[in-house]
């Protein structure tokens, strides 16, 4: 039986109540907290830095998963480690020396994941997968929340799952973008076992507890 893990994304949280909402997500069963870091260069938006991670570390015990949608992530690992990040996800796209970046994270004793954008083929994983703890398939184009799930990524998710099973079965397969009660079961059926959800958790009108319960029920 596949255990589905949930990673609420604070990109959709109410920033005036961020600590409160993250603590509630933890009480409601969040397995990790997903922190989208954007620099306005790699993606057309600016979001959080190490100071936010440091603040979150004080209000939650679950792992803080830091998704670095930034140029030259190597320059920022030390700051985020000091702030309390437990794992890092870097992008295949635009990385000048991916092998070095992956091993830099491993050298810091942190889990490392690799994200691929919707237009990036699954085959780019083959050379680096043995070193990865997680593959993140973007199911929207990165840079903004509140986007609609790109259904054409489902076939790629299946391909990534097959590659993982052949090369590194213990590697997690995570999805990020447009995950809700309708798309979550599609992603799980395609092979994902970790789901990032922002708007459908923190932006849900029925509240975080009810939203997370409905998402779990949808993926049983």
C-alpha positions in Angstrom: 0.0 0.0 0.0 1.3 3.4 -1.0 1.4 6.0 1.8 0.5 9.5 0.4 2.3 12.3 2.1 1.1 15.9 2.1 3.2 19.0 1.8 1.1 22.2 2.3 2.6 25.1 0.5 2.8 28.4 2.4 2.6 30.3 -0.9 -1.2 30.3 -0.5 -1.2 31.0 3.2 -2.4 34.2 4.9 0.9 35.8 5.6 -0.6 37.8 8.5 -1.4 34.4 10.2 1.4 32.3 8.7 2.7 30.7 11.9 -0.9 30.0 13.1 -1.9 28.4 9.8 1.3 26.2 9.6 0.8 25.0 13.1 -2.8 24.1 12.3 -1.7 22.3 9.1 0.7 20.2 11.3 -2.1 19.4 13.8 -4.2 18.3 10.8 -1.6 15.8 9.6 0.8 17.7 7.3 3.9 15.5 6.7 6.1 18.5 5.8 5.8 22.2 5.0 6.6 23.3 1.4 8.4 26.6 1.2 8.5 28.1 -2.3 11.5 30.4 -2.6 11.4 32.7 -5.6 14.0 35.3 -6.7 12.2 37.3 -9.4 14.8 36.1 -11.9 14.5 32.3 -12.3 10.7 32.8 -12.1 8.7 36.0 -12.4 7.9 36.4 -8.8 9.6 37.1 -5.4 8.6 35.2 -2.2 10.4 34.1 0.9 13.9 34.0 2.3 15.7 32.4 5.2 14.1 34.6 7.7 10.7 33.1 7.0 12.1 29.6 7.4 13.7 30.6 10.7 10.3 31.8 11.9 8.5 28.7 10.8 11.1 26.5 12.5 9.9 27.9 15.8 6.3 26.9 15.3 6.4 23.5 13.7 8.3 20.2 14.2 7.6 18.8 10.8 10.3 19.0 8.1 10.6 22.2 6.2 11.0 21.4 2.5 12.7 24.4 0.7 11.9 24.6 -3.0 14.5 26.9 -4.5 13.1 28.4 -7.7 16.1 30.7 -7.9 19.3 31.3 -9.9 22.5 30.0 -8.4 21.0 28.1 -5.5 24.5 27.0 -4.3 25.1 30.5 -2.8 22.1 30.2 -0.4 22.2 26.7 1.1 24.2 27.7 4.2 21.7 30.5 5.1 18.7 28.2 4.7 20.4 25.3 6.7 21.1 27.7 9.5 17.5 28.9 9.4 16.2 25.4 9.7 15.6 23.9 6.3 15.5 20.1 6.4 15.6 19.4 2.6 16.1 21.2 -0.6 14.5 20.9 -4.1 16.5 22.5 -6.9 15.5 22.8 -10.6 17.1 21.0 -13.5 16.4 24.0 -15.7 19.1 26.7 -15.7 21.5 24.9 -13.4 25.1 25.3 -14.5 26.5 22.3 -12.6 23.6 20.1 -11.3 25.9 17.3 -10.1 27.8 19.7 -7.9 24.7 21.3 -6.6 23.2 18.0 -5.6 26.3 16.9 -3.8 26.6 20.2 -2.1 23.2 19.6 -0.5 24.2 16.0 0.4 27.4 17.3 1.9 25.3 19.5 4.2 23.5 16.4 5.5 20.2 17.4 4.0 17.8 15.5 1.7 17.9 16.6 -1.9 15.2 16.7 -4.6 15.2 17.7 -8.3 12.3 19.6 -9.9 11.5 19.5 -13.6 9.1 21.9 -15.3 6.2 20.8 -17.4 8.1 21.1 -20.7 11.2 19.3 -19.4 11.3 15.6 -20.4 11.6 12.8 -17.9 14.8 11.5 -19.5 16.9 14.3 -17.9 16.6 12.4 -14.6 18.5 9.3 -15.7 22.1 10.6 -14.9 21.3 12.1 -11.5 18.5 9.9 -10.1 20.8 7.6 -8.1 21.8 10.6 -6.0 18.3 11.9 -5.4 15.9 11.5 -2.5 13.0 13.1 -4.3 11.8 14.0 -7.8 9.3 16.9 -8.1 7.3 17.0 -11.3 5.9 20.5 -11.7 2.2 20.3 -12.8 2.1 24.0 -13.5 4.7 26.4 -14.7 6.6 27.7 -11.6 6.4 31.2 -10.3 2.8 31.7 -9.2 0.1 30.0 -7.0 -3.5 29.5 -7.9 -2.8 27.9 -11.3 -4.6 25.1 -13.0 -3.2 21.6 -13.2 -1.6 20.8 -16.6 -3.2 17.4 -17.4 -0.6 16.6 -20.1 1.9 16.1 -17.3 0.2 12.9 -16.2 1.9 10.8 -18.9 5.3 12.2 -17.8 4.5 11.4 -14.1 4.0 7.8 -15.2 7.3 7.8 -17.1 9.1 9.3 -14.1 7.6 6.6 -11.8 8.9 3.9 -14.2 12.4 5.4 -14.2 12.3 5.6 -10.4 11.3 2.0 -10.0 14.1 0.9 -12.3 16.9 3.0 -10.8 16.0 4.1 -7.3 12.8 2.7 -5.9 13.1 4.5 -2.6 13.1 7.9 -4.3 9.9 9.9 -3.6 7.8 11.3 -6.5 6.2 14.6 -5.6 3.8 16.8 -7.6 3.4 20.6 -7.3 0.8 22.8 -8.9 -3.0 22.8 -9.1 -3.4 19.9 -6.6 -7.0 19.6 -5.3 -9.7 17.0 -4.7 -10.0 16.3 -8.4 -6.4 16.3 -9.5 -4.8 14.7 -6.5 -6.2 11.2 -7.2 -5.1 11.5 -10.9 -1.6 12.3 -9.7 -1.6 9.4 -7.3 -2.9 7.0 -10.0 0.0 8.1 -12.2 2.5 7.3 -9.6 3.0 10.2 -7.2 3.3 9.6 -3.4 3.9 13.2 -2.2 1.5 16.0 -3.0 2.1 19.7 -2.6 -1.1 21.7 -2.1 -1.4 25.4 -1.4 -4.7 27.0 -2.4 -6.7 23.9 -1.8 -5.5 23.9 1.8 -4.7 27.4 3.0 -7.1 29.1 0.6 -10.1 26.7 1.2 -13.2 28.4 2.4 -14.1 25.5 4.7 -10.9 25.8 6.6 -7.6 23.9 6.8 -8.8 20.8 8.8 -11.8 20.1 6.5 -9.7 20.8 3.4 -7.0 18.3 4.4 -9.5 15.7 5.4 -11.2 15.9 2.0 -7.9 15.7 0.1 -6.9 12.6 2.1 -10.3 11.0 1.4 -9.9 11.8 -2.3 -6.6 9.9 -2.5 -7.6 6.8 -0.5 
